[in-house]
């Protein structure tokens, strides 16, 4: 498991993008 330091902007934005999509839309 990756150690959680200060999250980079790319990681946070990617996480938000994935969470914003619902399985029905994909």
PDB file with one MODEL, atoms N, CA, C and O in Angstrom:
MODEL        1
ATOM      1  N   UNK A   1       0.851  -1.196   0.000  1.00  0.00           N
ATOM      2  CA  UNK A   1       0.000   0.000   0.000  1.00  0.00           C
ATOM      3  C   UNK A   1       0.884   1.242   0.000  1.00  0.00           C
ATOM      4  O   UNK A   1       1.839   1.341   0.770  1.00  0.00           O
ATOM      5  N   UNK A   2       0.553   2.177  -0.868  1.00  0.00           N
ATOM      6  CA  UNK A   2       1.390   3.365  -0.998  1.00  0.00           C
ATOM      7  C   UNK A   2       1.237   4.274   0.211  1.00  0.00           C
ATOM      8  O   UNK A   2       0.131   4.505   0.701  1.00  0.00           O
ATOM      9  N   UNK A   3       2.367   4.784   0.682  1.00  0.00           N
ATOM     10  CA  UNK A   3       2.310   5.693   1.834  1.00  0.00           C
ATOM     11  C   UNK A   3       1.701   7.021   1.408  1.00  0.00           C
ATOM     12  O   UNK A   3       2.065   7.573   0.370  1.00  0.00           O
ATOM     13  N   UNK A   4       0.780   7.526   2.204  1.00  0.00           N
ATOM     14  CA  UNK A   4       0.074   8.746   1.864  1.00  0.00           C
ATOM     15  C   UNK A   4       0.795   9.949   2.441  1.00  0.00           C
ATOM     16  O   UNK A   4       0.734  10.212   3.642  1.00  0.00           O
ATOM     17  N   UNK A   5       1.484  10.681   1.562  1.00  0.00           N
ATOM     18  CA  UNK A   5       2.142  11.920   1.979  1.00  0.00           C
ATOM     19  C   UNK A   5       1.207  13.069   1.611  1.00  0.00           C
ATOM     20  O   UNK A   5       0.008  13.003   1.881  1.00  0.00           O
ATOM     21  N   UNK A   6       1.744  14.110   1.002  1.00  0.00           N
ATOM     22  CA  UNK A   6       0.875  15.157   0.485  1.00  0.00           C
ATOM     23  C   UNK A   6       0.445  14.730  -0.909  1.00  0.00           C
ATOM     24  O   UNK A   6       1.295  14.546  -1.780  1.00  0.00           O
ATOM     25  N   UNK A   7      -0.851  14.569  -1.142  1.00  0.00           N
ATOM     26  CA  UNK A   7      -1.332  14.095  -2.438  1.00  0.00           C
ATOM     27  C   UNK A   7      -1.060  15.115  -3.537  1.00  0.00           C
ATOM     28  O   UNK A   7      -1.239  16.315  -3.333  1.00  0.00           O
ATOM     29  N   UNK A   8      -0.634  14.642  -4.685  1.00  0.00           N
ATOM     30  CA  UNK A   8      -0.382  15.538  -5.802  1.00  0.00           C
ATOM     31  C   UNK A   8      -1.713  15.933  -6.447  1.00  0.00           C
ATOM     32  O   UNK A   8      -2.722  15.247  -6.291  1.00  0.00           O
ATOM     33  N   UNK A   9      -1.691  17.036  -7.163  1.00  0.00           N
ATOM     34  CA  UNK A   9      -2.921  17.529  -7.788  1.00  0.00           C
ATOM     35  C   UNK A   9      -3.461  16.512  -8.786  1.00  0.00           C
ATOM     36  O   UNK A   9      -4.672  16.317  -8.887  1.00  0.00           O
ATOM     37  N   UNK A  10      -2.562  15.866  -9.518  1.00  0.00           N
ATOM     38  CA  UNK A  10      -2.990  14.876 -10.511  1.00  0.00           C
ATOM     39  C   UNK A  10      -3.726  13.721  -9.861  1.00  0.00           C
ATOM     40  O   UNK A  10      -4.745  13.260 -10.375  1.00  0.00           O
ATOM     41  N   UNK A  11      -3.212  13.252  -8.729  1.00  0.00           N
ATOM     42  CA  UNK A  11      -3.833  12.113  -8.053  1.00  0.00           C
ATOM     43  C   UNK A  11      -5.214  12.478  -7.535  1.00  0.00           C
ATOM     44  O   UNK A  11      -6.156  11.693  -7.653  1.00  0.00           O
ATOM     45  N   UNK A  12      -5.334  13.668  -6.962  1.00  0.00           N
ATOM     46  CA  UNK A  12      -6.609  14.096  -6.395  1.00  0.00           C
ATOM     47  C   UNK A  12      -7.637  14.321  -7.495  1.00  0.00           C
ATOM     48  O   UNK A  12      -8.783  13.892  -7.369  1.00  0.00           O
ATOM     49  N   UNK A  13      -7.237  14.989  -8.568  1.00  0.00           N
ATOM     50  CA  UNK A  13      -8.170  15.270  -9.655  1.00  0.00           C
ATOM     51  C   UNK A  13      -8.614  13.986 -10.339  1.00  0.00           C
ATOM     52  O   UNK A  13      -9.771  13.857 -10.737  1.00  0.00           O
ATOM     53  N   UNK A  14      -7.688  13.032 -10.475  1.00  0.00           N
ATOM     54  CA  UNK A  14      -8.018  11.749 -11.086  1.00  0.00           C
ATOM     55  C   UNK A  14      -9.024  11.000 -10.228  1.00  0.00           C
ATOM     56  O   UNK A  14      -9.964  10.394 -10.741  1.00  0.00           O
ATOM     57  N   UNK A  15      -8.818  11.048  -8.923  1.00  0.00           N
ATOM     58  CA  UNK A  15      -9.723  10.384  -7.994  1.00  0.00           C
ATOM     59  C   UNK A  15     -11.111  11.010  -8.083  1.00  0.00           C
ATOM     60  O   UNK A  15     -12.117  10.300  -8.070  1.00  0.00           O
ATOM     61  N   UNK A  16     -11.165  12.314  -8.170  1.00  0.00           N
ATOM     62  CA  UNK A  16     -12.446  13.010  -8.257  1.00  0.00           C
ATOM     63  C   UNK A  16     -13.144  12.682  -9.571  1.00  0.00           C
ATOM     64  O   UNK A  16     -14.365  12.530  -9.607  1.00  0.00           O
ATOM     65  N   UNK A  17     -12.372  12.574 -10.648  1.00  0.00           N
ATOM     66  CA  UNK A  17     -12.961  12.260 -11.948  1.00  0.00           C
ATOM     67  C   UNK A  17     -13.580  10.875 -11.942  1.00  0.00           C
ATOM     68  O   UNK A  17     -14.678  10.679 -12.463  1.00  0.00           O
ATOM     69  N   UNK A  18     -12.889   9.926 -11.363  1.00  0.00           N
ATOM     70  CA  UNK A  18     -13.388   8.552 -11.303  1.00  0.00           C
ATOM     71  C   UNK A  18     -14.662   8.494 -10.469  1.00  0.00           C
ATOM     72  O   UNK A  18     -15.613   7.801 -10.831  1.00  0.00           O
ATOM     73  N   UNK A  19     -14.684   9.221  -9.352  1.00  0.00           N
ATOM     74  CA  UNK A  19     -15.837   9.203  -8.465  1.00  0.00           C
ATOM     75  C   UNK A  19     -17.031   9.934  -9.074  1.00  0.00           C
ATOM     76  O   UNK A  19     -18.174   9.669  -8.703  1.00  0.00           O
ATOM     77  N   UNK A  20     -16.773  10.853 -10.010  1.00  0.00           N
ATOM     78  CA  UNK A  20     -17.857  11.621 -10.604  1.00  0.00           C
ATOM     79  C   UNK A  20     -18.610  10.802 -11.650  1.00  0.00           C
ATOM     80  O   UNK A  20     -19.755  11.108 -11.981  1.00  0.00           O
ATOM     81  N   UNK A  21     -17.953   9.753 -12.170  1.00  0.00           N
ATOM     82  CA  UNK A  21     -18.606   8.917 -13.171  1.00  0.00           C
ATOM     83  C   UNK A  21     -19.412   7.812 -12.512  1.00  0.00           C
ATOM     84  O   UNK A  21     -18.943   7.162 -11.578  1.00  0.00           O
ATOM     85  N   UNK A  22     -20.612   7.605 -12.996  1.00  0.00           N
ATOM     86  CA  UNK A  22     -21.395   6.478 -12.503  1.00  0.00           C
ATOM     87  C   UNK A  22     -21.260   5.337 -13.509  1.00  0.00           C
ATOM     88  O   UNK A  22     -21.069   5.597 -14.697  1.00  0.00           O
ATOM     89  N   UNK A  23     -21.352   4.090 -13.073  1.00  0.00           N
ATOM     90  CA  UNK A  23     -21.201   2.934 -13.956  1.00  0.00           C
ATOM     91  C   UNK A  23     -22.167   2.955 -15.140  1.00  0.00           C
ATOM     92  O   UNK A  23     -21.852   2.418 -16.202  1.00  0.00           O
ATOM     93  N   UNK A  24     -23.318   3.558 -14.971  1.00  0.00           N
ATOM     94  CA  UNK A  24     -24.312   3.586 -16.033  1.00  0.00           C
ATOM     95  C   UNK A  24     -23.868   4.494 -17.180  1.00  0.00           C
ATOM     96  O   UNK A  24     -24.255   4.279 -18.329  1.00  0.00           O
ATOM     97  N   UNK A  25     -23.059   5.506 -16.871  1.00  0.00           N
ATOM     98  CA  UNK A  25     -22.641   6.454 -17.896  1.00  0.00           C
ATOM     99  C   UNK A  25     -21.500   5.911 -18.733  1.00  0.00           C
ATOM    100  O   UNK A  25     -21.308   6.345 -19.869  1.00  0.00           O
ATOM    101  N   UNK A  26     -20.749   4.981 -18.200  1.00  0.00           N
ATOM    102  CA  UNK A  26     -19.569   4.479 -18.892  1.00  0.00           C
ATOM    103  C   UNK A  26     -19.957   3.472 -19.985  1.00  0.00           C
ATOM    104  O   UNK A  26     -19.085   2.942 -20.674  1.00  0.00           O
TER     105      UNK A  26
ENDMDL
END
